């Protein structure tokens, strides 16, 4: 079986490519060229039969990922499936199952069966539960067994923290003074495993074996940023950059094998550092798509981190980030509930669209349509065009005015209505 990258190199325009080209308004030549070079990816496991493919990368709309999954403190798969339904309602392109407790395969199988969104996982999260071994008992090849299980089930992309090898780990340990050390769950687990075993990162050591699995099922590698900054103080430090360099080398090896790749990025970062970090990733990793969480632009937004993340995400998307991982108000506090998920989805979709307005001028069309609807005071059209039209309509109706030529904020002094009347040479009456 060939990957989308290998098909593109042979000039074969697959049905997945046809769908993406139609969605994005792209030419066949443009998509083939950038898929072949790695600047665009289409995560599409051959066993994910329900998938509605989407592209990620250069010249495409910024995509959004929603995280979900159970922990040992909250094991309610029915609620997690409701989160899946919510993601589908908002037409989210990617869903990551980050379950890290117990036997998770049944939920993941159902998720892949039902979901049109591309599905991602972090196999190292599942290793302890899947293998029923304590971390120190797990051997290097055990980790690959979990990867194979996820790939065979139909997972479209996997976060693999292969960049935190012995070289990058040494930079972290000896060359940085961090406040938050390693905040990546997968990265911390692998760093601990490496320290306890006095061994190399198994995903780095057996990277060629990993690539063979990806080739067999066309799994996209999402090369994880184990050393991403967990606070603004730690951003852009030597450890983060050392790992990014390792990821660039791993990207080239994956491309040589025909495996699709995207790079994961920060994290937490002051707003003035974001643009440079986006450009640095694109330069070092030769244009590989960039997948960022946030970045959160402040560390004191507990309870409102979806806002801090959306601010950073908008800047990142405008500067070249290709897919944003959502953050909810519950970030750093607890497993999110349905209301948190909805808030996180909407905030991140706003950030993604704000970035697209900057880098893809054609995406302004819907904003122009909304502006026209506001000038026409066409409430139903406004609700239809809004990212969360249900909430917009609910808020309008909570203080619904008698005169629908305004909302309850301005009443008869509505500027839109005043100008509509005067431009039509009609009298304006404010009382």
LUMNU-409637 format. One record per residue (C-alpha): x, y, z. Coordinates in nm, 4 decimals. Layout:
// residues N
px,py,pz
X,Y,Z
...
***
This chain:
// residues 431
px,py,pz
0.0000,0.0000,0.0000
0.1254,0.3489,-0.0856
0.0890,0.6700,0.1120
-0.0715,0.9868,-0.0205
0.2808,1.1285,-0.0487
0.4005,0.8412,-0.2662
0.0922,0.8573,-0.4874
0.1551,1.2300,-0.5358
0.5152,1.1665,-0.6361
0.3874,0.9305,-0.9063
0.1353,1.1896,-1.0243
-0.1633,0.9789,-0.9131
-0.4547,1.2004,-0.8021
-0.6327,0.9873,-0.5421
-0.9947,1.0217,-0.4337
-0.8696,1.1735,-0.1065
-0.6808,1.4374,-0.3021
-0.9872,1.5069,-0.5157
-1.1967,1.5721,-0.2035
-0.9346,1.8030,-0.0522
-0.8879,1.9946,-0.3783
-1.2622,2.0569,-0.4029
-1.2892,2.1717,-0.0398
-0.9948,2.4071,-0.0659
-1.0401,2.5295,-0.4223
-0.6973,2.4035,-0.5270
-0.5648,2.2882,-0.8615
-0.4518,1.9307,-0.9132
-0.0957,2.0406,-0.9918
-0.0678,2.2548,-0.6775
-0.1854,1.9755,-0.4508
0.0306,1.7070,-0.6114
0.3424,1.9239,-0.5949
0.3041,2.0125,-0.2284
0.1970,1.6641,-0.1187
0.5008,1.5191,-0.2925
0.7346,1.7646,-0.1172
0.5750,1.7248,0.2270
0.4399,2.0789,0.2585
0.0844,1.9416,0.2549
-0.0393,1.6224,0.4184
-0.3656,1.4275,0.4004
-0.3817,1.2025,0.7081
-0.5898,0.9084,0.5843
-0.5321,0.5614,0.7299
-0.6414,0.2973,0.4791
-0.8553,0.1352,0.7525
-1.0477,0.4531,0.8443
-1.3337,0.3940,0.6024
-1.5660,0.6616,0.7446
-1.3101,0.9411,0.6965
-1.3971,1.2635,0.5162
-1.0401,1.3643,0.4212
-0.8893,1.7043,0.4933
-0.5557,1.8507,0.3984
-0.3154,2.0286,0.6324
-0.0404,2.2624,0.5250
0.0738,2.5260,0.2790
-0.1999,2.7256,0.1068
-0.4814,2.5514,0.2965
-0.7239,2.6719,0.5617
-0.6055,2.6388,0.9211
-0.7526,2.3229,1.0710
-0.8656,2.2589,1.4301
-0.8082,1.9551,1.6517
-1.0190,1.8593,1.9545
-0.8676,1.6502,2.2339
-1.0753,1.4081,2.4402
-1.0383,1.0812,2.6278
-1.0609,0.9345,2.9774
-0.8211,0.9452,3.2712
-0.8027,0.7291,3.5814
-1.0069,0.9930,3.7699
-1.2796,1.0327,3.5048
-1.3799,0.7178,3.3186
-1.7014,0.8003,3.1347
-1.6821,0.6928,2.7729
-2.0408,0.8034,2.7082
-1.9481,1.1635,2.7918
-1.6415,1.1402,2.5687
-1.8615,1.0238,2.2825
-2.0861,1.3250,2.3416
-1.7746,1.5375,2.2974
-1.7165,1.3598,1.9671
-2.0702,1.4488,1.8579
-2.0077,1.8103,1.9575
-1.6883,1.8173,1.7503
-1.8810,1.6804,1.4531
-2.1504,1.9453,1.5004
-1.8887,2.2191,1.4634
-1.7250,2.0380,1.1689
-1.3932,1.9910,1.3462
-1.1348,1.8357,1.1152
-0.9341,1.6328,1.3690
-1.0018,1.4530,1.6963
-0.7318,1.3137,1.9240
-0.8107,1.0363,2.1700
-0.5749,1.1010,2.4614
-0.7170,0.8304,2.6874
-0.4493,0.7240,2.9323
-0.6225,0.4728,3.1558
-0.7385,0.1130,3.1200
-0.8313,-0.0729,2.8033
-0.9062,0.2028,2.5562
-0.9250,0.0081,2.2296
-1.3047,-0.0421,2.2333
-1.3666,0.3333,2.2572
-1.1047,0.4085,1.9933
-1.2512,0.1484,1.7559
-1.5981,0.3022,1.7927
-1.4541,0.6509,1.7456
-1.2817,0.5506,1.4209
-1.5940,0.3723,1.2996
-1.8192,0.6746,1.3604
-1.6003,0.9733,1.2937
-1.5543,1.1539,0.9641
-1.2788,1.3589,1.1278
-0.9207,1.2373,1.1096
-0.8305,1.0553,1.4303
-0.5061,1.0980,1.6210
-0.3591,0.9208,1.9223
-0.0482,0.9239,2.1410
0.0457,0.5551,2.1647
0.2802,0.6051,2.4595
-0.0224,0.7105,2.6690
-0.1780,0.3729,2.6012
0.1335,0.1655,2.6613
0.0917,0.0929,3.0316
-0.2759,-0.0049,3.0070
-0.2417,-0.1942,2.6783
0.0660,-0.3896,2.7853
-0.0375,-0.4279,3.1511
0.3190,-0.3531,3.2562
0.4751,-0.0912,3.4792
0.6852,0.1637,3.2916
1.0194,0.0144,3.3939
0.9077,-0.3297,3.2744
0.8297,-0.2106,2.9217
1.0956,-0.2878,2.6636
1.1699,-0.0811,2.3546
0.9867,-0.3050,2.1072
0.6776,-0.3046,2.3324
0.6190,0.0591,2.2407
0.6195,-0.0341,1.8723
0.3623,-0.3071,1.9386
0.1236,-0.0386,2.0679
0.1927,0.1764,1.7612
0.1145,-0.1181,1.5347
-0.2130,-0.1840,1.7197
-0.3209,0.1790,1.6805
-0.2206,0.1867,1.3136
-0.4063,-0.1333,1.2302
-0.7215,-0.0022,1.4012
-0.7392,0.2939,1.1609
-0.5709,0.5862,1.3403
-0.4845,0.8570,1.0862
-0.2015,1.0340,1.2700
0.0041,0.9599,1.5797
0.2010,1.1832,1.8087
0.5411,1.0188,1.8410
0.7984,1.1853,2.0666
1.1018,1.0627,1.8744
1.2902,1.3914,1.8965
1.3722,1.3693,2.2667
1.6712,1.1461,2.2033
1.9821,1.1337,2.4187
2.1269,1.4457,2.2532
1.8169,1.6605,2.3087
1.7704,1.5207,2.6593
2.1257,1.6240,2.7462
2.0581,1.9803,2.6318
1.7472,1.9866,2.8498
1.9306,1.8499,3.1533
2.2535,2.0476,3.1267
2.1827,2.3510,2.9122
1.8569,2.5013,3.0395
1.7123,2.6474,3.3564
1.3428,2.5792,3.3237
1.0647,2.6516,3.5671
0.8340,2.3770,3.4389
1.0809,2.1096,3.3219
0.9007,1.8750,3.0761
0.5242,1.9309,3.0550
0.4530,1.6897,2.7695
0.2917,1.3775,2.9154
0.4418,1.1552,2.6482
0.7739,1.3337,2.6693
0.7944,1.2999,3.0473
0.7115,0.9275,3.0282
0.9836,0.8658,2.7693
1.2397,1.0788,2.9543
1.1669,0.8801,3.2719
1.1907,0.5504,3.0806
1.5220,0.6535,2.9273
1.6581,0.7562,3.2673
1.5453,0.4399,3.4446
1.6653,0.2100,3.1668
1.9761,0.4133,3.0813
1.8702,0.3655,2.7207
1.8006,0.5610,2.4023
1.4484,0.6769,2.3172
1.2892,0.3627,2.1645
1.1062,0.5629,1.8979
1.4350,0.7200,1.7897
1.6336,0.3958,1.8098
1.3771,0.1995,1.6090
1.2619,0.4846,1.3879
1.2956,0.2789,1.0688
1.0635,0.0136,1.2152
0.8188,0.2905,1.3023
0.8287,0.4179,0.9439
0.7485,0.0684,0.8135
0.4294,0.0629,1.0213
0.3318,0.4070,0.8963
0.3916,0.3018,0.5359
0.1777,-0.0090,0.5691
-0.1333,0.1808,0.6813
-0.0539,0.5359,0.5620
-0.0319,0.6771,0.9137
0.0894,1.0364,0.9332
0.3621,1.1010,1.1885
0.2918,1.3956,1.4147
0.6389,1.4430,1.5540
0.5763,1.5465,1.9133
0.7440,1.8333,2.0947
0.8375,1.6653,2.4196
1.0481,1.9674,2.5135
0.7868,2.2302,2.4330
0.7745,2.5201,2.6816
0.5204,2.4764,2.9602
0.5336,2.8413,3.0579
0.6275,3.1671,2.8905
0.9569,3.1766,3.0836
1.0775,2.8560,2.9159
0.9851,2.9483,2.5580
1.2448,2.9479,2.2780
1.5134,2.7993,2.5000
1.7973,2.5693,2.3959
1.6070,2.2483,2.4728
1.3094,2.3456,2.2572
1.5339,2.4366,1.9643
1.7579,2.1305,2.0089
1.4546,1.9046,1.9798
1.3255,2.0967,1.6773
1.6552,2.0296,1.5010
1.6196,1.6586,1.5780
1.2638,1.6672,1.4416
1.3879,1.8220,1.1182
1.6286,1.5315,1.0685
1.3550,1.2795,1.1452
1.1262,1.4563,0.8983
1.3779,1.4119,0.6179
1.4095,1.0410,0.6976
1.0319,1.0016,0.6932
1.0039,1.1857,0.3610
1.2715,0.9635,0.2106
1.0563,0.6654,0.3057
0.7382,0.8316,0.1731
0.5775,0.8850,0.5139
0.3735,1.1999,0.5743
0.4819,1.4237,0.8632
0.3705,1.7244,1.0630
0.5637,1.8918,1.3434
0.4142,1.9751,1.6826
0.4954,2.3054,1.8508
0.4513,2.5162,2.1636
0.2935,2.5412,2.4113
0.3284,2.8599,2.6150
0.4987,3.1624,2.4618
0.4975,3.5410,2.4880
0.3003,3.6900,2.2027
0.6025,3.8693,2.0541
0.7891,3.5376,2.0103
0.5196,3.3513,1.8182
0.5815,3.4736,1.4634
0.9542,3.4024,1.4829
0.8878,3.0509,1.6136
0.6497,2.9760,1.3270
0.9056,3.0934,1.0728
1.1833,2.8996,1.2470
0.9901,2.5725,1.2268
0.9108,2.6243,0.8595
1.2756,2.7042,0.7839
1.4366,2.4256,0.9867
1.1807,2.1595,0.8897
1.1677,2.2545,0.5201
0.8045,2.3635,0.5169
0.6554,2.0638,0.6978
0.3061,2.1454,0.8351
0.3096,2.2903,1.1876
0.0624,2.1750,1.4553
0.0520,2.4009,1.7616
-0.1253,2.3981,2.0957
-0.2123,2.7628,2.1542
0.0418,2.9024,2.2128
-0.0894,3.0358,2.5440
0.0364,3.3914,2.5716
0.0130,3.4182,2.9503
0.0360,3.1755,3.2415
-0.2198,3.3395,3.4719
-0.5404,3.2765,3.2745
-0.6560,2.9735,3.4746
-1.0227,2.9164,3.3998
-0.9914,3.1242,3.0820
-0.7011,2.9547,2.9090
-0.9122,2.9063,2.5956
-0.8915,3.2843,2.5539
-0.5159,3.2984,2.6159
-0.4772,3.0141,2.3678
-0.7011,3.1731,2.1037
-0.4976,3.4942,2.1158
-0.1767,3.3013,2.0533
-0.3429,3.0688,1.8043
-0.4614,3.3572,1.5872
-0.1090,3.5017,1.5745
0.0378,3.1573,1.5051
-0.2078,3.0810,1.2248
-0.1480,3.4185,1.0617
0.2274,3.3497,1.0762
0.2032,3.0057,0.9159
0.0741,2.7471,1.1670
-0.1367,2.4906,0.9816
-0.3460,2.3235,1.2526
-0.4411,2.4454,1.6003
-0.5048,2.2147,1.8935
-0.7918,2.3522,2.0952
-0.7596,2.4511,2.4598
-1.0589,2.4618,2.6943
-1.1319,2.6741,3.0030
-1.0471,2.3646,3.2084
-0.6855,2.3502,3.0897
-0.4472,2.2922,3.3825
-0.7464,2.2361,3.6161
-0.9455,1.9208,3.5300
-1.0828,1.6999,3.2557
-1.3119,1.9269,3.0512
-1.6887,1.8827,3.0514
-1.9156,1.9373,2.7517
-1.9529,2.3102,2.8149
-1.5735,2.3454,2.8341
-1.5340,2.1556,2.5081
-1.7833,2.3812,2.3320
-1.6084,2.6957,2.4556
-1.2710,2.5573,2.3504
-1.3955,2.4616,2.0050
-1.5495,2.8018,1.9354
-1.2500,2.9972,2.0643
-1.0102,2.7918,1.8523
-1.2258,2.8116,1.5391
-1.2285,3.1900,1.5801
-0.8488,3.1877,1.6118
-0.8071,2.9660,1.3052
-1.0364,3.1830,1.0956
-0.8664,3.5014,1.2159
-0.5354,3.3565,1.0973
-0.6860,3.2553,0.7643
-0.8120,3.6093,0.7025
-0.4486,3.7202,0.7210
-0.2902,3.4483,0.5060
-0.5771,3.3488,0.2735
-0.7663,3.6597,0.1556
-1.0435,3.4490,-0.0019
-1.1472,3.3452,0.3495
-1.2737,3.7011,0.4106
-1.5803,3.6290,0.1983
-1.7892,3.4942,0.4852
-1.6982,3.7966,0.6998
-1.8190,4.0237,0.4209
-2.1423,3.8262,0.4106
-2.1846,3.8723,0.7860
-2.1183,4.2445,0.7565
-2.3797,4.2732,0.4838
-2.6302,4.0816,0.6980
-2.5636,4.3211,0.9868
-2.6137,4.6240,0.7661
-2.9379,4.4678,0.6397
-3.0329,4.3765,0.9990
-3.1018,4.0218,0.8787
-3.0944,3.8326,1.2071
-3.1525,3.4826,1.0688
-2.8693,3.5193,0.8207
-2.6408,3.6461,1.0971
-2.7217,3.3395,1.3096
-2.6570,3.1131,1.0110
-2.3169,3.2673,0.9359
-2.1927,3.2810,1.2965
-1.9483,3.0147,1.4152
-2.1874,2.9403,1.7033
-2.5198,3.0550,1.5670
-2.7154,2.8791,1.8420
-2.5538,3.0894,2.1109
-2.5914,3.4069,1.9065
-2.9630,3.3433,1.8620
-3.0088,3.2564,2.2291
-2.8404,3.5781,2.3402
-3.0483,3.7863,2.1009
-3.3719,3.6284,2.2189
-3.2905,3.6659,2.5898
-3.3527,4.0400,2.5515
-3.5413,4.0372,2.2252
-3.6615,4.3869,2.1268
-4.0114,4.4635,2.0001
-3.8631,4.6360,1.6970
-3.6453,4.3839,1.5086
-3.4642,4.6649,1.3262
-3.2215,4.6723,1.6180
-3.1039,4.4710,1.9139
-3.1678,4.5665,2.2753
-2.8268,4.7343,2.3025
-2.8943,5.0407,2.0852
-3.2689,5.0286,2.0346
-3.3929,5.3143,1.8144
-3.0396,5.4578,1.8038
-2.9130,5.1559,1.6060
-2.6540,5.2951,1.3652
-2.7335,5.0339,1.1006
-3.1039,5.1198,1.0998
-3.0375,5.4943,1.1084
-2.8118,5.4738,0.8053
-3.0481,5.2407,0.6192
-3.3268,5.4957,0.6606
-3.1273,5.8048,0.5776
-2.9602,5.6419,0.2742
-3.3116,5.5674,0.1482
-3.4011,5.9331,0.2114
-3.6456,5.8427,0.4871
-3.6977,6.0286,0.8118
-3.5128,5.9029,1.1187
-3.7193,5.8980,1.4378
-3.5403,5.8299,1.7659
-3.8402,5.8539,1.9973
***
